[in-house]
Amino acid sequence: MRILMVSPYPPLRDGIAAYALQSVRALRAEGHDVEVLSPGPSAAHHHLDLVGPRGALALAKRVRGYDRLVVQFHPDFFYPIGASPTQRAAVSAALAAAFRLAPHVEVVVHEIDYRHGAGASPAALAARALWQQVDRVTVHSESERTAFVDAFGVRPDRVHVTEHGAAFVPHTHLDRAAARRSLGIDQDAFVFLSIGFVQPHKGYDRAVRAFQGLPAPARLDVVGSVRVEEPQFVAYAEELAELAADVPGATLHLGFVSDELFDRWLIASDVVVLPYREIWSSGVVERARLFERPVIATRVGALAEQTAGMPDVRLVSSDAELRDAMWEAAGHPRHGLDAGPWPSADEGRAAIQAAVVERAAAMRGGPVASGTATDATTVRDRARATAPLRRVGEVHLPDPGHGRGMRVLARKVVRRLTGWQLQPVVDHVNALTRATAEAVDRTTSGGEGSTRTGR
């Protein structure tokens, strides 16, 4: 059978590209003739810019001649980022036309916004019409299946759940000792590993904070690269690097991670820590299972379903639970803090404030710095010093407003034409404000400690 797969493809550093590569290998092992069409430069057979209606219509010219069309779907491959409802409707209509021309269409959904199928707007109607053209929709959990059927009105028998790691295979044959030697890790170290693209929603800063205070031989390695050079992603990587530099035993390894190196890190680790703030399903969980590595992960998205029945997986629901899980895994269980009674109102606000700061520091796992955290006057002075900066707030591009009047339309057009130039300036101003507040905070605290909160 001749199959055309539409997907990012290696050497692109992308989780979906890696997923597609393994799917292609599995299909070829079954005897199929598979060609790949990629939205960007890669090792694929064909390359095509798929964004917008023109991209979808160009795809329509290429689907004939194949027995099956398989699409690894992420909205960013087809819809312009920040697309208006009118733009989404146009793209959905063009994709529906392309899918109608293919003899059989299968779509693997890696991410989608179910809200785009709700209501009776042209964009919602076009989205539902698009998914009616798909013969088989694949998702990775039962909850995603239910949500997809409800949102887009697709017949339930067309939506199937497939195990995320069904086609995963190892990319290295090294054992644990050899993997550690290649990475410069002591054989007796206890290694926590957070690995994947460095983005705010991955929550790696949470792992660093939870790890803080754990004694050697425990270590935490955060491994990955910035997937897209967007200002907020770059800023997060910089903040994460600063945070890790302040925590003994924590290291950020920022840079390209090949499939083989990815698996070497997994084999070298003792526990994989995935403190996601948001996620659908996780390929890292599946690769950790492939190498029988314990996992600590946050209970978000469909991870509870994905990990059901997996041995050595612990799901946590808060930063405190994450911290407890990591400490227990390293052999240092935390039995809670004997906080004692709070100071009474008669003892004054300063005593209460000092108790708040001291207990917060204790929860972080480190001693309270002498002359700073326990000194309520110092705490008050630091707050006063940075208050003017924090009152400034973040800068945002003005909202063009709502409605259909010419003024609103004109503002929307101007916003779209100038946003690409102005948004980097806005992001830089906000980063400068945060950096200034942090610098003042450090100065007033005598250079000790930090109040970075992460992103």
N, C-alpha and C positions, 0 to 999 in steps of 0.2 A: 504494500500500500504506500502511495506517495503522500507524505505529510509535510505541510509547511508550518513551522513553529515561529510565532511572532514573539520576540522577547529580547531584552538586553542579553549580551553574550560575552563571555570572556574574550580578551583579557580585562574587560571592564570589571572594576572592583565593586560588585553589587551582589547582594544576597539573592535577588531574583535571577541574575545571570548565572550564579552558581547552581541554583535550583534547576534552571532550564538545561544547563549542561548535563546534569545527572539524569534528567528526564529524557534528553535526546539519546544518551547512552543506553538507557533502559529500552527505549523504543527500537533502536537499532539492534539491540541484542535479541529482540523479538522478530527481527527480520524485515523491519520497515525501512523504506527509503526516506530519510528525513533531511529536509533543508531548513535553514534558519534565516529569518529576516529580522534584522536588528535595527532599532531606531537610532543607532549611532555607530561610529567606527568600531569594528570588532573582528573576530575571526569568523563571523557568520558568512553565509553564502551571499546574502543580499543585504543592502543597507537602504533605509528610507526614513525620512523625517515624517513621523506619524502624527505630530501635534496639529490639531485643528482640522476643519472639514476637508481641506485639500489633502492632508495626510491620509485621512480615512478613504477618500475617493481614489487616491493613488494606490492604496492597498487593494481596493476593489479590482483594479486592473491586473493584479498579480495572483489572485486566489484561484482563478480558473486553471485547470490542468492538474490540480491536486485532489486527492480523495478526501483528505481531512485538513481542516485548518485548526491549529491549536494556538491559543493566545494566552500568554502569561500576562494577566491584566493588573495594571496599576493605573489609576486615573491620570497620573502625570505623564504617561506615555502618549496619551491621546488628547487630553484636555489642557488648554493653557492654564498655568498656575494663576489662581485668582480669577478664573473665567466667570463672566456674568451668566445669568440664566439663559439669555439669548444665545450666547456662545456655546453653552453646554447643550442646548437644544439642537443647534446646527451640527455639532460634532456627533451627538447621538444619532441624528438622522442619517448622517453620512456613514457612520459605522454600521447602522442597520442595513443600509444599501449594500455595503461590502459583504456583510455576513449572509445576505440573501443570495449572493452569487456563488457562495461556497457550497459544495455538496453536503458537507457535514462540519459543524462548528462546535469546538469544545473550548471553554474558557476557564482557566484556573484563576480564581479571584484571590489576589494577595492583599488587596486593600480596596475598600469602596465606602462611600458615604451613603448610608441608607436613606438619609433625609432627602436625597435628590430624587427618590421615587415617590415621595409623598405629595399629595395634593393633586390639583387639576390644572396646574400651570403648563404651558407648552413644554418647558424643560422636563417636568415630571412625566408628561405623556410620552415625550420622545425617549426618555430613559426606559420606561416600561416597554415601549415598542421595540427598542434595541434588544432588550434581553429576551423578548419573545422569539427572536431570530436564532437564539443559541440552542443547539440540540442538547448540550450537556454542560452544566455549570459545576465546577469543582470547588469546594471550600474545605477548610481544615478542622471544623468542629460542628457539632450539632446545633449549637446556639447560632452560629453564623448561617447555617442552613435555614433555620427558622426565620431569622431576621431577613434573609435575602428573599425568601418566598413571600413574606408579609409585605416587604417594601416594593417589590417589582412585579408581583402578581404572576410569577413563573410557576408552572405546574410543579408540585413537589417531587414528582418522579423524574424531573429533569435536573434536580439539584442533588449532588452526591457529596458525601464526606470522604476524603482521602487522607490517610495518615501523612503528616507533613514530611516525615523522613522516609517514606516508602522506598525511594530510589537512592538513598544515601549510601555511599561506599567510602571506606577509608582512603585517605590520600597519603598516608605514610605507614611504614612498617616498623618504625622505631619503637622500642619498648620504653618504659618510664625512665630508666636510668640513662639510656642513650639520649632521650629527648631532653632531659635535664642538663646533661653535659653540653649538648649543642646550644642550649640557651643560657649557660653559665649559672645554673641554679644548684645550690647545695643539695646533696641527696637527702639530708636530714631536715630540710626546710618543710614547713607546712604551707602549701601554696593555695591561696584563694585566687581565682581567675575571673575577671570580667572582660569579655571579649566581644567585639563587633564594632560597627560604625559608631563613632563618637558623636552623639547628638543629645540634646537636652532630654528627650523623652526616654532615652536609655537609662538615665538615672545613675550613672556611674559615680557621681559625687556622693550619692547616698551610701554606696558601698565603702567609699573612702572614710566617710564620717563614722560609719558603723565599725570599721576596722580600727579606728584611732584608739590607741592605748593597749592594743594586744601586744604582748611581749614576743621577742624572737623565741623560737625560730619561725614564727608565723610571718608571712609576707603576703601582700596583695599586689597583683599585677593587672593593670588595666591596659588592654591591648586593642588597637584598632586605628582607623584613619577617619578623617572627616570626609563624609561621602560627597557633600556638595559644599562648595566654597561660598556659602551664604554667610552674611555677617553674624547672624545669631549663632550659627554652628561654629564658626571660627572663634567667636568670643567665648562660647562654652568650653571649647578645647583649651583655650588659654587659662580660663578660670580653673578648670580641672587640673591642669598642669601645676598651677600655683598651689592648689589645695593639696595635691599629692606630695608636693615638695615639702609641705609643712608637717606631714604625717610620717613618722619613722616607719619604715617597712613597706610603705606604699610607693608604687612607681607607675607612671604613665608611659607606655611605649607607643608613641604616636607615629604612625607610618603604615605603608602598604603591608598587608598581610595576605600572602598567597594561600591557596587551599592547603598546601603541604605544611606551611608554617602554622596555619590555623590549627590543624590537627596535632602538630607537635606541642603547641601550648596546652591543648586539652589533655593530651597524654601526660604531660609534665605536671599537671595540676592535681590537687587533692579534692578541692570543692570548686564548682563553678557557681559564681554569684551573678544573678541577673535581676538587678533592682529596678526593673522597668517602671516608668510612670504610665506609659501607654504602650500597648502592643496588641496585635491580633493573635498571631501564633508565632512560635519561635523556632527558627532553624537551629539555633545554638543548643536549645534543649535536646533536639533530636541528635545532633552530633555528640553531645555529652552522653546521651544514652548509648550511642554507637560504641563509645569507648568506656562505658560503665562508670562514668564519673558522677558522684553525687551533685545535686543541684539545689541551691537556695534561690528562690525566685519570688517576686511579688505576685499577689493574687489579683491580676488585672487581665482584661480581655478574656480570651478563651483558654488561658493557661491551665486553669483548673481542669477543664475537659481534656486538654492535650496531654497533661501529665497523669491523668487518672490511671491507676494501675502500674505506673512506673515506680520501680523501687528507688529508694534514696533520693526522693524529691521532697523538699520542704517548702511549702508556700507560706508567705508572711503577708500581713496586711498593714504594717506600719513600720516606721523607721526603728521604733523600739524593738519590735519583733525581729526585724532584720538583724539588729545588733545582737540580740540574745542568741539568734540562730548561728551567727558567725562565731561568737565567743564559745558557744557550746561545741561547735564543730572542731574548734582548735583546742578543746580540752580545758577551757576556762569558763565554766558556767557561771552566770550572774544570777544571784539569788535575790535581787531586788535591793533597794536602798532602805536602810533604817533611818528614815528622814527625821523622825521625832516630831514633836508638836511644832506648829508654826508660832512665831513670835506673836504676842498679843498686840492689840491695837494700842495699848498703853505704852508698849515699848518703842512705838514710833515707826514711821514710814521707812526710815533708813534701815532699821533692823530687818523689816520685812523684805525690802529690796535686796539687801545683802544675802538673805536666806534664799531668795529666788535665784540669784546669780550663782550662788555656791552649789545649789542642788542641780541647776542646769549643767554646770561644769562637771559635776559628779556623774550625771547621766551620760555626758560625752565620753567619760572614761578616763579623763586626765585630771591631774591635780589642779587646783585653782591657783593661778599665778599670784605670787605674793605681792601685795601692795596694789593689785589691780582689781581682780574679780571680787574679792571679799571686801573691798573698800567701797561702800555705797556712795561716798562723795565722788570717787573717781568715776564710777558708773554714771552718776548724774552729770559730771563734767563732760564725759565723752558724748553723752546724748545731746547736751547743749551745743557742743562744738559742731556736730554734724547735722543738727536740726535744720539750719537754713538751707543746706544742700538737699536734704531729703524733702523739704517742702517744695522744691522746684518741680519735682515729679518728672515723669518721662515725657518726651516730646513725641507727638504723633502727627501724621499728615491729616489735615482737616477732612472731616466727613463731608462728601459732596451733597449729602441730604437724600431725601426720598421723594418719590412722586414722579410726575411725567412732564412737568413744566420745562420750558426752554432753559431757564436758569439752572435747574438741576442737571439737565442734559449737558449744558455747556461745562458745568463744573466737573461732571463725570468724564467728559472728553479731555479736559485739561489735566485731570488727575491721572488718566491713563497715559497721556502723552509725556507727562513730566515725572511720573512716579519712579521710573527706573533711575532717574538722575537724583531725585530728592531723597529716596529711601535710604541709600547708603550714608548720606549726610545725617539724617535723623538717627540712624543706628550708631553712628560715630559720636554724636552729641550725647546720646544716652549712655554709651560706654564711658565717655569722658566724665560725665557726672558721677557715675558709680565709682570710677577709679579715684576721683577726687575725694568723695566721701570716705572711701576706704583708706586713702592716704592720711586724711585728717584723723580718722579713727585710730590708725596705728600710731600716729604721732602722740595723741593724747593718752594712749595706753603704754607709752614708753617703748614701743616696738615689739611688745609681747602680745601674742594672741591675734585673733582676727575675727571679724564679724561677718565674713563672707557667707552668704546664704545659698550660693549656687543658683542655677537656673532651672 
